[in-house]
Amino acid sequence: MNYYRLLEDMYVPQKWYLGDINVDDNWIFTNGSSIYKEDVDLKLKVEIYQKGNPLDFTCTDPYCVPIISKDFAECLFSYSKGIEILPVSVEGLENEYFILVVKSMLDCIDEGKTKGQKYTLEDGIRPDKVGEYMSIHHLRIDASKATSPIFRLQNFGLDIIINADVKKELEKNNITGVKFELAS
């Protein structure tokens, strides 16, 4: 089965841009952990950084927290094992939106075929992340190690990876704001 990077389509004309969520640490939504009520305000809100056309899939700036529409959330219903969907209000909108928390973190990067830059001791940037990817410009995963239909990468947690079934479901429902890049 093929796997894809789930990316935000940055070339949608007049798209909106979303900013911070009203919590102290927006990274809690991207680190693969379950979110507990004591970690967040029960009335989560995301600000609109730049007004424009609302999309079904948008990542906040700068934390890259995925904000999804009700239509997108319904596409993920049968794949809910490794994810959490938290209600979030978008300032000035009545529509239902959600934070997509991807809890599955898999170590399945194909090191021989992936091209990117890793943190090193010599660069001194992040000694706590030595050996992990700083950036990836050509990702390939080992599909035999991909045990979930939707997941993040163990050593590069920003990317969300989906299988071909999830991709087909999103395409069938004309979900806006998404772009897919083959990763297997």
C-alpha positions, 0 to 999 in steps of 0.5 A: 500500500502507498503512503503519502505526506499530508500537506497543506496546499499553500497555493489556494487563492485567497486562503485564510491563515490561522494563528495560535490556539489559546493554550500556553504550549501549542506543541502539545497538539503535535508531539503524539501524546494524548490530550488531557482535560487538565492540559488545555482549556475546554473552550479551545479557540484559534485566531485568524492570522489573515482573513481569507477563504476557510478550508477543510485543512489548515495548519496553524502558523507557526506551530503547524497544528492541523485544524480540520473541518467537520467534513474532514473529521467525518472522513477520519471516523473509521480511522480514529484509533490513532487520533484525537479530534478536539473541538476548537472555535475559529474566531468569527465563524459558526462552522465546526472545526477541530484540532487533529491530534495524531497520536501514532508515532512510527519509526519508519523512515527509509534512511537509504532513500530519504534526503534531508538534514539531521541535527549534529553535535557539530551544528550546536543547534539542538543537542537534544535532537542529535540524529533526528531530522531538522528538515526533509526534502525527499521523504521515503518511508518503509511501508512494511513498518507503517502499522497505522493508516494515519501517523506522524514520524518518530524522528520528524514529528511535523509530518503527518503520513496517511495511507492510500485509503485515507487519501481516497476518502479525502479526495472522494469528499473534495476536502479543500486545503490538502496536498498529497506527496507520495512517501513510499 
